[in-house]
Each structure stands twice: as C-alpha cells, then as structure tokens.
Amino acid sequence: MMKLCLVLGLISISSALRKRRQTDYWGPWGEWGECSRTCGIGVTFRDRHCYSYRRDGGSSCVGPFRSYRSCNIQDCPEGSRDFREEQCSAFDGTDFQGKHYKWLPYYGAANKCELNCIPQGENFYYRHKEAVKDGTLCEPGSRNVCVDGVCKTVGCDNMLESSQVEDKCLECGGDGSSCYVVKGTFTAADLSIGYNQIHIIPIGAMSIRIQEVVPTRNFLAIKNARGEYYLNGHWTIDYSRALYIANTVIHYERGTEGDLASEVIQGRGPTSEPLILE
C-alpha cells in the first residue's frame, strides 16, 4: 500500500510540472535598437519572443512583443530640414506618370502618418508610402509623432505616451497664467491692390495659429520689421512648407484647390523678432 501511494504521488507531481512547462511565456526583452532620428524626438524599439507550445502557429502570451520609447529628444539645429519634407524629397526627379517633380509634404490627408506628398506647382497629392518614418510629426504644430504608422501622444517632457501637458504659455505642467491670449478676426472688405498689413506678431509670441475663415483669392504673407519677406513676398506664392524664422518653426499650409485653397499658419514659438502679417 505504501508503494502504491508513493507512485501515485509521483505521478501527480510529474503531471503538474508538465502542465506548467506547456504554458506560453515571454522571453527577456532584447536590446534597444537604433534611434529613428538624430534630433527632434526620435523613436527606438526593442522586441521580446513568446515561447509557445502550441502547434497551430499561435501563442497565448499576453501583452505586446514590441516596446517603444523616445530617443534623441534634443531640438534639431536651426536651419535643419523638416523630417517629412526630407522623406518626400527622396522621390524628387523620379518618373511619375511620365513626368519628374519636386515633391513637398502634404498635410491635408485624413491619415496623418501616411507619406503624402504634393508636386511643387500642382494641385494634387500622392501617397508615396503607407507610413512615414518613426518620429515624424503627425501634423504641423503638434508634438505627437508617428510610430509604426500610428499617431502616438508625446508629452511636453518629450517622452512617448507621457501624460505631461504643455499649457498655452509653453510651460510643461503649467496653468496658463504666465501669458495672455491675443485673438481677433480680420474682416476688411475694401483692401487696396497689393500687400495690406493685418497684424504684428510680437516678440515672444507662442501657440500661434492664423487661419482663413473662408477661402479667398488672397494670400497671407509674413515679413520682418526690415521689410524682408519670409513667406509669399514679392508677388511669389510659396508652397506648403516649414519655415525656420524668428528662432522657431512656422508651418505654412495651403490646400490643393488652387487660388481658392484655404491657408493656415501656425507655430509653437516663442518668436525672437516681430513678424508682420499681411
């Protein structure tokens, strides 16, 4: 009887061990990979492997196999090329339906993390890639970045998926009390032919956003106090692009509707010189 009980006990222990061994489990995390950018909030990732005993190719591991984090979060040097613009320019001069174009970023598409580009001087855009490179801004004026084709939140501490929020005065975690709002609508109907002053954006301006309420055949322009134009000056209409002026980045967006395309100007600031809006 004692031998029988001993044998049954061994069988019970062996069965439990076998069951535990057959449970899927995660292996250790691998090393962090190369950063997707050298500056301006890049993204890096690491993977882990699920060890599974299933024979159907699936697994029962719970959780993601890939982890992401921010890297190279320092600002890019002044004059650096916009990251999305850089990706569009990779298609410059390539054959496109028998023509060769200079390609510029297009921000008006529904999916902000596709690489949509517009040919300079044309009124259509084309999706060159299903996803931009990791670390590309989802849209101008935003801190959020694209990761694996999906727009992800970036906190004001420049950390991916962080809950830290910047107030309108650009203070991380602030309450918005250290600055004041300047807001208004320009509705003049008797403008003279040529350039007409709308507003002067002062030194230190932050969270700048200027938008046409209704599309018109007029174009917005920006110049400095010395009369030097940064945007749409001397009767020349610029394409949608990022402007590195006044020690900040100003994003100019214009749709594909030709002369009646709606315009948006936005920038984070703070500006280091007065900017004259016309």
HUKA-V506749 format. One record per residue. NEAR is the number of other ideal C-beta (glycine too) atoms within 12 Angstrom. Layout:
# HUKA-V506749
near: <NEAR;NEAR>
This chain:
# HUKA-V506749
near: <7;8;9;10;11;12;13;14;14;14;14;14;14;14;14;14;13;13;12;13;13;16;19;20;19;22;16;13;18;16;12;19;19;17;23;31;33;20;21;33;40;33;39;26;28;21;19;20;17;23;18;19;19;14;8;8;8;11;21;16;19;11;14;15;21;22;23;31;29;33;28;23;27;16;20;23;11;16;13;18;24;29;34;42;35;27;32;38;24;21;28;20;14;19;10;20;11;7;17;14;26;23;36;36;42;38;39;26;26;13;21;29;32;31;34;33;38;36;30;28;17;21;19;23;31;25;22;28;22;16;26;41;29;36;42;41;38;30;30;34;29;28;33;30;43;37;34;23;21;23;27;30;25;35;22;25;19;29;22;33;21;23;14;19;20;29;19;25;23;25;19;19;17;18;13;17;11;16;21;14;15;18;13;11;12;21;12;14;9;7;16;11;8;13;23;19;22;25;24;19;37;22;18;23;34;32;30;36;26;33;23;25;13;13;20;19;15;26;32;38;33;38;28;25;19;11;16;17;25;35;37;26;22;16;12;13;24;28;34;41;35;37;35;25;31;32;22;30;35;35;36;40;35;36;25;27;18;16;16;17;27;26;35;26;38;30;36;28;30;25;32;21;24;22;39;29;36;31>
